[in-house]
Amino acid sequence: MRKNRCMLSILALVLCICTLLSACAGNSRNLKEELPGKWEIWHWYYNEKDGDNGFFESVMYCEFTDGKVSVTSEDGTVIREGTYEFTGNDTLDVEYTDGTVASIQLIASNHDGQDQIQFMDVNTKYTLTLEPLE
């Protein structure tokens, strides 16, 4: 009888762990699939201890379409353009028209229930908060 209780307890524990792992896996986001589209940029920071951060004076937009990236101001003026290529599910290389190349790490985040992507330059740690336009 004691052996049966022990087995039932172990079975219940395994079931709970499997359920928890399944739920966690179901919540992971595929940033490679999420990135294409138009995003609002409103916040910047350096992703390091005691790094500077702030908010832009006016909203900027970033659009990812067919391997091309474009950053525009609120009035539609193009600020920066380039091409991008994924090197992993959450990493990409961006080559801007001025010849600058950046390795980017995408970081899933959420603020007040809104899914966001943190767009971090791996070398400088300069990070932009991207929020989807709906």
Sequence and secondary structure as in RCSB ss.txt:
>XXXX:A:sequence
MRKNRCMLSILALVLCICTLLSACAGNSRNLKEELPGKWEIWHWYYNEKDGDNGFFESVMYCEFTDGKVSVTSED
GTVIREGTYEFTGNDTLDVEYTDGTVASIQLIASNHDGQDQIQFMDVNTKYTLTLEPLE
>XXXX:A:secstr
 HHHHHHHHHHHHHHHHHHHHHHHHHT   HHHH SEEEEEEEEEESSTT  EEEEEEEEEEEEETTEEEEEETT
  EEEEEEEEESSSSEEEEEETTS EEEEEEEEEEETTEEEEEEEETTT EEEEEEE  
